């Protein structure tokens, strides 16, 4: 449930703010090479992955200290880093909504 909520939230943010994501300087390339770089330099490993309606893939990598990267893989196989940061936390879903 936690993973589904996180993937849904990320998808909503990306869809709602296309202008903001276009302003980011994107780093794109082969998924395997990007993941190897994130693991070697930041200790990040894949954490959440989700398939979008258009066939693209959204993925979050993270490390144990809370560093994270959002990776978007296009349907042509090209992967792009579209965001990164610190203090990644999971949110537990409550029966009557999300606990904050």
C-alpha positions as CSV (number, residue, x, y, z in Angstrom):
1,X,0.0,0.0,0.0
2,X,2.8,2.4,0.9
3,X,4.5,1.9,-2.5
4,X,1.2,2.4,-4.4
5,X,0.5,5.7,-2.6
6,X,4.0,6.9,-3.3
7,X,3.9,6.0,-7.0
8,X,0.5,7.6,-7.3
9,X,1.7,10.8,-5.6
10,X,4.8,11.0,-7.8
11,X,2.7,10.5,-11.0
12,X,0.3,13.2,-9.9
13,X,3.1,15.6,-9.3
14,X,4.7,15.0,-12.6
15,X,1.4,15.3,-14.5
16,X,0.4,18.4,-12.6
17,X,3.7,20.3,-13.1
18,X,5.0,19.6,-16.6
19,X,6.4,23.2,-16.9
20,X,8.3,22.7,-13.7
21,X,9.8,19.4,-14.8
22,X,10.8,20.8,-18.2
23,X,12.8,23.6,-16.4
24,X,15.0,21.0,-14.7
25,X,18.3,20.1,-16.4
26,X,17.8,16.5,-17.2
27,X,20.5,13.8,-17.2
28,X,19.4,11.1,-19.6
29,X,21.0,7.8,-20.8
30,X,20.9,4.1,-20.4
31,X,19.0,3.0,-17.3
32,X,21.7,0.4,-16.3
33,X,24.4,3.1,-16.5
34,X,22.4,5.6,-14.5
35,X,21.6,3.0,-11.8
36,X,25.2,2.0,-11.6
37,X,26.3,5.6,-11.2
38,X,23.7,6.2,-8.5
39,X,24.8,3.1,-6.6
40,X,28.6,3.8,-6.9
41,X,28.4,7.5,-6.1
42,X,25.5,7.7,-3.7
43,X,24.8,4.2,-2.5
44,X,21.3,4.4,-4.0
45,X,19.4,1.2,-5.0
46,X,16.0,0.9,-6.7
47,X,13.2,1.3,-4.1
48,X,9.9,1.9,-5.9
49,X,9.0,1.2,-9.5
50,X,5.7,1.8,-11.3
51,X,4.3,1.5,-14.8
52,X,2.5,4.6,-16.1
53,X,-0.5,4.4,-18.4
54,X,1.6,5.4,-21.4
55,X,4.0,2.5,-20.9
56,X,6.8,4.6,-19.3
57,X,8.3,3.6,-16.0
58,X,8.8,5.8,-12.9
59,X,11.4,4.6,-10.4
60,X,12.7,5.9,-7.1
61,X,16.2,4.9,-5.9
62,X,17.3,5.6,-2.3
63,X,20.0,4.9,0.2
64,X,19.8,4.2,3.9
65,X,20.5,7.9,4.8
66,X,17.4,9.1,2.9
67,X,19.0,10.3,-0.4
68,X,16.7,9.7,-3.3
69,X,16.5,10.0,-7.1
70,X,13.4,9.9,-9.4
71,X,14.1,8.2,-12.7
72,X,11.7,8.3,-15.6
73,X,12.2,5.7,-18.4
74,X,10.5,6.6,-21.7
75,X,8.9,4.0,-23.9
76,X,11.9,4.1,-26.2
77,X,14.1,2.9,-23.3
78,X,15.8,6.2,-22.6
79,X,16.0,7.0,-18.9
80,X,16.2,10.5,-17.4
81,X,16.8,11.8,-13.9
82,X,13.9,14.1,-13.2
83,X,14.5,14.9,-9.5
84,X,16.6,14.1,-6.5
85,X,16.9,15.1,-2.9
86,X,17.2,14.0,0.8
87,X,15.1,12.9,3.7
88,X,13.0,10.3,1.8
89,X,10.3,8.9,4.1
90,X,7.5,6.4,3.7
91,X,4.0,7.4,4.8
92,X,1.7,4.8,6.3
93,X,-1.8,4.6,5.0
94,X,-4.6,4.8,7.6
95,X,-8.0,3.3,7.0
96,X,-9.6,6.8,7.0
97,X,-6.9,8.6,5.0
98,X,-3.2,9.2,5.1
99,X,-1.6,9.9,8.5
100,X,0.7,12.9,8.4
